[in-house]
Structures are given as C-alpha cells and as structure tokens.
Amino acid sequence: MQMAISLRAARVNANLSQRDAADKIGVSVDTVGKWERGLCVPNIRYISKIEAAYGLKYDQIIFCRENTVKR
C-alpha cells in the first residue's frame, strides 16, 4: 500500500509550479495555494483534473491538513 502525500508534495513531485498546476486544473494560482495551505478543499469537479495533472489517484493525496482550525 502506498502512502498518501500532501497536495503540495504531489504537485512538486509532478514537477509543476503552482501556475502550471492551476492552468492544468483550470483554477487560479490563489486557489491552488489555498488548497495547499488547507484553507479550503477542492470542489469534487476538480478531483479528476488534479489526479490527471499530478499523476496520482484520489486516495494517494491528502487534500487537507489535519488539525487545521479556523477561528
């Protein structure tokens, strides 16, 4: 069984900048940054695009940081 990696690590492992990833997925650079910082999670319609861009399956990517608390 393969370990899951963070969304940021998945992007870096795919040799993509945030701009490259945003262009492939169809979102803004700001959105990719918010996903990576755990400020929000990707909408379901972007999951398959993220999988294709990063070359990973959904269950191989950690989409939010644990213990992220918004106050």
N, CA, C and O atoms as a GROMACS GRO file, in nm:
protein
  284
    1MET      N    1   0.084  -0.119   0.000
    1MET     CA    2   0.000   0.000   0.000
    1MET      C    3   0.088   0.125   0.000
    1MET      O    4   0.184   0.134   0.077
    2GLN      N    5   0.055   0.218  -0.085
    2GLN     CA    6   0.134   0.340  -0.098
    2GLN      C    7   0.085   0.446   0.001
    2GLN      O    8  -0.034   0.460   0.024
    3MET      N    9   0.180   0.519   0.057
    3MET     CA   10   0.146   0.627   0.150
    3MET      C   11   0.086   0.744   0.074
    3MET      O   12   0.123   0.771  -0.041
    4ALA      N   13  -0.007   0.814   0.137
    4ALA     CA   14  -0.063   0.936   0.079
    4ALA      C   15   0.031   1.052   0.107
    4ALA      O   16   0.098   1.056   0.211
    5ILE      N   17   0.036   1.146   0.014
    5ILE     CA   18   0.121   1.264   0.031
    5ILE      C   19   0.035   1.389   0.023
    5ILE      O   20  -0.078   1.386  -0.027
    6SER      N   21   0.089   1.497   0.073
    6SER     CA   22   0.015   1.623   0.073
    6SER      C   23  -0.007   1.673  -0.071
    6SER      O   24   0.064   1.634  -0.164
    7LEU      N   25  -0.104   1.758  -0.084
    7LEU     CA   26  -0.134   1.815  -0.215
    7LEU      C   27  -0.014   1.891  -0.269
    7LEU      O   28   0.015   1.884  -0.389
    8ARG      N   29   0.056   1.964  -0.184
    8ARG     CA   30   0.175   2.038  -0.227
    8ARG      C   31   0.284   1.942  -0.274
    8ARG      O   32   0.345   1.963  -0.379
    9ALA      N   33   0.309   1.836  -0.196
    9ALA     CA   34   0.411   1.738  -0.233
    9ALA      C   35   0.376   1.670  -0.365
    9ALA      O   36   0.464   1.642  -0.446
   10ALA      N   37   0.248   1.642  -0.385
   10ALA     CA   38   0.205   1.580  -0.511
   10ALA      C   39   0.236   1.672  -0.629
   10ALA      O   40   0.281   1.626  -0.734
   11ARG      N   41   0.211   1.802  -0.611
   11ARG     CA   42   0.240   1.899  -0.718
   11ARG      C   43   0.390   1.906  -0.745
   11ARG      O   44   0.434   1.903  -0.860
   12VAL      N   45   0.467   1.916  -0.639
   12VAL     CA   46   0.613   1.926  -0.654
   12VAL      C   47   0.668   1.800  -0.719
   12VAL      O   48   0.754   1.808  -0.807
   13ASN      N   49   0.620   1.683  -0.677
   13ASN     CA   50   0.665   1.556  -0.736
   13ASN      C   51   0.630   1.546  -0.884
   13ASN      O   52   0.698   1.476  -0.960
   14ALA      N   53   0.524   1.616  -0.925
   14ALA     CA   54   0.485   1.617  -1.066
   14ALA      C   55   0.562   1.724  -1.144
   14ALA      O   56   0.535   1.747  -1.262
   15ASN      N   57   0.657   1.790  -1.077
   15ASN     CA   58   0.740   1.895  -1.138
   15ASN      C   59   0.655   2.010  -1.193
   15ASN      O   60   0.681   2.061  -1.302
   16LEU      N   61   0.554   2.050  -1.116
   16LEU     CA   62   0.467   2.159  -1.157
   16LEU      C   63   0.479   2.276  -1.060
   16LEU      O   64   0.485   2.257  -0.939
   17SER      N   65   0.483   2.396  -1.115
   17SER     CA   66   0.471   2.515  -1.031
   17SER      C   67   0.324   2.531  -0.997
   17SER      O   68   0.239   2.463  -1.055
   18GLN      N   69   0.292   2.619  -0.904
   18GLN     CA   70   0.152   2.645  -0.875
   18GLN      C   71   0.081   2.698  -1.000
   18GLN      O   72  -0.035   2.664  -1.024
   19ARG      N   73   0.149   2.780  -1.080
   19ARG     CA   74   0.091   2.833  -1.205
   19ARG      C   75   0.061   2.719  -1.302
   19ARG      O   76  -0.048   2.714  -1.360
   20ASP      N   77   0.158   2.628  -1.320
   20ASP     CA   78   0.136   2.514  -1.410
   20ASP      C   79   0.017   2.430  -1.364
   20ASP      O   80  -0.069   2.393  -1.445
   21ALA      N   81   0.013   2.401  -1.235
   21ALA     CA   82  -0.097   2.321  -1.180
   21ALA      C   83  -0.230   2.392  -1.199
   21ALA      O   84  -0.329   2.330  -1.240
   22ALA      N   85  -0.234   2.520  -1.170
   22ALA     CA   86  -0.358   2.597  -1.185
   22ALA      C   87  -0.407   2.593  -1.330
   22ALA      O   88  -0.526   2.576  -1.355
   23ASP      N   89  -0.315   2.610  -1.423
   23ASP     CA   90  -0.352   2.606  -1.566
   23ASP      C   91  -0.406   2.469  -1.606
   23ASP      O   92  -0.505   2.461  -1.679
   24LYS      N   93  -0.342   2.362  -1.560
   24LYS     CA   94  -0.386   2.227  -1.595
   24LYS      C   95  -0.522   2.194  -1.533
   24LYS      O   96  -0.605   2.126  -1.595
   25ILE      N   97  -0.544   2.242  -1.411
   25ILE     CA   98  -0.668   2.210  -1.339
   25ILE      C   99  -0.782   2.303  -1.378
   25ILE      O  100  -0.900   2.266  -1.373
   26GLY      N  101  -0.746   2.426  -1.418
   26GLY     CA  102  -0.849   2.523  -1.457
   26GLY      C  103  -0.897   2.611  -1.343
   26GLY      O  104  -1.013   2.651  -1.337
   27VAL      N  105  -0.804   2.642  -1.252
   27VAL     CA  106  -0.834   2.730  -1.140
   27VAL      C  107  -0.725   2.838  -1.131
   27VAL      O  108  -0.629   2.836  -1.209
   28SER      N  109  -0.740   2.930  -1.038
   28SER     CA  110  -0.639   3.034  -1.020
   28SER      C  111  -0.523   2.982  -0.935
   28SER      O  112  -0.535   2.883  -0.863
   29VAL      N  113  -0.411   3.051  -0.944
   29VAL     CA  114  -0.294   3.019  -0.861
   29VAL      C  115  -0.331   3.035  -0.714
   29VAL      O  116  -0.289   2.956  -0.630
   30ASP      N  117  -0.410   3.137  -0.683
   30ASP     CA  118  -0.454   3.161  -0.546
   30ASP      C  119  -0.532   3.041  -0.492
   30ASP      O  120  -0.516   3.004  -0.376
   31THR      N  121  -0.615   2.982  -0.577
   31THR     CA  122  -0.693   2.865  -0.535
   31THR      C  123  -0.602   2.748  -0.503
   31THR      O  124  -0.621   2.681  -0.401
   32VAL      N  125  -0.504   2.721  -0.588
   32VAL     CA  126  -0.409   2.613  -0.561
   32VAL      C  127  -0.338   2.638  -0.428
   32VAL      O  128  -0.322   2.546  -0.348
   33GLY      N  129  -0.296   2.761  -0.405
   33GLY     CA  130  -0.230   2.796  -0.279
   33GLY      C  131  -0.319   2.774  -0.158
   33GLY      O  132  -0.273   2.724  -0.055
   34LYS      N  133  -0.446   2.810  -0.169
   34LYS     CA  134  -0.540   2.789  -0.058
   34LYS      C  135  -0.561   2.641  -0.031
   34LYS      O  136  -0.568   2.600   0.085
   35TRP      N  137  -0.570   2.560  -0.137
   35TRP     CA  138  -0.582   2.416  -0.119
   35TRP      C  139  -0.460   2.363  -0.045
   35TRP      O  140  -0.473   2.285   0.049
   36GLU      N  141  -0.342   2.405  -0.087
   36GLU     CA  142  -0.218   2.354  -0.029
   36GLU      C  143  -0.201   2.396   0.116
   36GLU      O  144  -0.142   2.323   0.196
   37ARG      N  145  -0.251   2.513   0.152
   37ARG     CA  146  -0.241   2.561   0.290
   37ARG      C  147  -0.355   2.510   0.378
   37ARG      O  148  -0.358   2.538   0.497
   38GLY      N  149  -0.448   2.436   0.320
   38GLY     CA  150  -0.558   2.381   0.397
   38GLY      C  151  -0.666   2.481   0.430
   38GLY      O  152  -0.747   2.458   0.520
   39LEU      N  153  -0.668   2.593   0.358
   39LEU     CA  154  -0.769   2.696   0.384
   39LEU      C  155  -0.904   2.658   0.325
   39LEU      O  156  -1.008   2.705   0.370
   40CYS      N  157  -0.901   2.572   0.224
   40CYS     CA  158  -1.022   2.518   0.164
   40CYS      C  159  -0.982   2.389   0.091
   40CYS      O  160  -0.864   2.361   0.072
   41VAL      N  161  -1.081   2.312   0.052
   41VAL     CA  162  -1.055   2.187  -0.020
   41VAL      C  163  -1.112   2.197  -0.161
   41VAL      O  164  -1.206   2.272  -0.184
   42PRO      N  165  -1.056   2.121  -0.254
   42PRO     CA  166  -1.105   2.126  -0.392
   42PRO      C  167  -1.249   2.077  -0.403
   42PRO      O  168  -1.290   1.982  -0.336
   43ASN      N  169  -1.325   2.144  -0.488
   43ASN     CA  170  -1.459   2.100  -0.522
   43ASN      C  171  -1.448   1.967  -0.594
   43ASN      O  172  -1.348   1.942  -0.662
   44ILE      N  173  -1.546   1.883  -0.580
   44ILE     CA  174  -1.544   1.749  -0.639
   44ILE      C  175  -1.518   1.752  -0.789
   44ILE      O  176  -1.457   1.659  -0.843
   45ARG      N  177  -1.562   1.856  -0.857
   45ARG     CA  178  -1.543   1.860  -1.003
   45ARG      C  179  -1.396   1.874  -1.043
   45ARG      O  180  -1.362   1.851  -1.159
   46TYR      N  181  -1.310   1.912  -0.949
   46TYR     CA  182  -1.167   1.928  -0.980
   46TYR      C  183  -1.083   1.805  -0.947
   46TYR      O  184  -0.967   1.798  -0.986
   47ILE      N  185  -1.140   1.709  -0.876
   47ILE     CA  186  -1.062   1.594  -0.831
   47ILE      C  187  -1.000   1.517  -0.948
   47ILE      O  188  -0.881   1.485  -0.944
   48SER      N  189  -1.078   1.488  -1.051
   48SER     CA  190  -1.022   1.412  -1.164
   48SER      C  191  -0.915   1.492  -1.237
   48SER      O  192  -0.819   1.435  -1.290
   49LYS      N  193  -0.930   1.624  -1.240
   49LYS     CA  194  -0.829   1.709  -1.305
   49LYS      C  195  -0.700   1.709  -1.223
   49LYS      O  196  -0.590   1.709  -1.279
   50ILE      N  197  -0.714   1.711  -1.091
   50ILE     CA  198  -0.596   1.705  -1.003
   50ILE      C  199  -0.526   1.570  -1.021
   50ILE      O  200  -0.404   1.564  -1.032
   51GLU      N  201  -0.604   1.462  -1.023
   51GLU     CA  202  -0.546   1.329  -1.043
   51GLU      C  203  -0.466   1.323  -1.173
   51GLU      O  204  -0.355   1.270  -1.176
   52ALA      N  205  -0.524   1.377  -1.280
   52ALA     CA  206  -0.456   1.375  -1.411
   52ALA      C  207  -0.331   1.462  -1.410
   52ALA      O  208  -0.227   1.422  -1.461
   53ALA      N  209  -0.341   1.580  -1.352
   53ALA     CA  210  -0.227   1.674  -1.351
   53ALA      C  211  -0.111   1.619  -1.268
   53ALA      O  212   0.005   1.636  -1.305
   54TYR      N  213  -0.143   1.553  -1.155
   54TYR     CA  214  -0.039   1.509  -1.064
   54TYR      C  215  -0.001   1.362  -1.084
   54TYR      O  216   0.096   1.314  -1.024
   55GLY      N  217  -0.074   1.291  -1.167
   55GLY     CA  218  -0.043   1.150  -1.194
   55GLY      C  219  -0.067   1.059  -1.075
   55GLY      O  220   0.002   0.958  -1.059
   56LEU      N  221  -0.163   1.096  -0.992
   56LEU     CA  222  -0.196   1.018  -0.873
   56LEU      C  223  -0.346   0.996  -0.864
   56LEU      O  224  -0.423   1.066  -0.929
   57LYS      N  225  -0.386   0.899  -0.785
   57LYS     CA  226  -0.528   0.875  -0.758
   57LYS      C  227  -0.568   0.951  -0.632
   57LYS      O  228  -0.485   0.988  -0.550
   58TYR      N  229  -0.698   0.972  -0.620
   58TYR     CA  230  -0.756   1.046  -0.507
   58TYR      C  231  -0.704   0.998  -0.372
   58TYR      O  232  -0.668   1.080  -0.287
   59ASP      N  233  -0.700   0.868  -0.352
   59ASP     CA  234  -0.662   0.814  -0.221
   59ASP      C  235  -0.511   0.821  -0.195
   59ASP      O  236  -0.465   0.780  -0.088
   60GLN      N  237  -0.435   0.870  -0.290
   60GLN     CA  238  -0.291   0.888  -0.271
   60GLN      C  239  -0.255   1.030  -0.231
   60GLN      O  240  -0.139   1.061  -0.205
   61ILE      N  241  -0.356   1.118  -0.226
   61ILE     CA  242  -0.334   1.259  -0.198
   61ILE      C  243  -0.408   1.299  -0.071
   61ILE      O  244  -0.525   1.264  -0.053
   62ILE      N  245  -0.341   1.373   0.016
   62ILE     CA  246  -0.404   1.430   0.134
   62ILE      C  247  -0.454   1.569   0.095
   62ILE      O  248  -0.373   1.657   0.064
   63PHE      N  249  -0.584   1.588   0.096
   63PHE     CA  250  -0.643   1.713   0.048
   63PHE      C  251  -0.662   1.820   0.154
   63PHE      O  252  -0.697   1.933   0.120
   64CYS      N  253  -0.640   1.788   0.279
   64CYS     CA  254  -0.647   1.893   0.381
   64CYS      C  255  -0.552   1.857   0.494
   64CYS      O  256  -0.518   1.741   0.515
   65ARG      N  257  -0.510   1.959   0.564
   65ARG     CA  258  -0.420   1.936   0.677
   65ARG      C  259  -0.504   1.899   0.798
   65ARG      O  260  -0.608   1.959   0.822
   66GLU      N  261  -0.458   1.802   0.873
   66GLU     CA  262  -0.526   1.767   0.997
   66GLU      C  263  -0.503   1.878   1.098
   66GLU      O  264  -0.401   1.947   1.094
   67ASN      N  265  -0.596   1.892   1.186
   67ASN     CA  266  -0.588   1.991   1.295
   67ASN      C  267  -0.586   2.135   1.245
   67ASN      O  268  -0.539   2.224   1.315
   68THR      N  269  -0.637   2.159   1.124
   68THR     CA  270  -0.650   2.295   1.076
   68THR      C  271  -0.774   2.354   1.140
   68THR      O  272  -0.885   2.306   1.118
   69VAL      N  273  -0.756   2.457   1.218
   69VAL     CA  274  -0.869   2.519   1.287
   69VAL      C  275  -0.883   2.662   1.237
   69VAL      O  276  -0.788   2.740   1.239
   70LYS      N  277  -1.003   2.696   1.192
   70LYS     CA  278  -1.030   2.834   1.153
   70LYS      C  279  -1.102   2.902   1.267
   70LYS      O  280  -1.198   2.848   1.323
   71ARG      N  281  -1.057   3.017   1.301
   71ARG     CA  282  -1.122   3.093   1.410
   71ARG      C  283  -1.166   3.226   1.356
   71ARG      O  284  -1.223   3.307   1.430
   0.00000   0.00000   0.00000
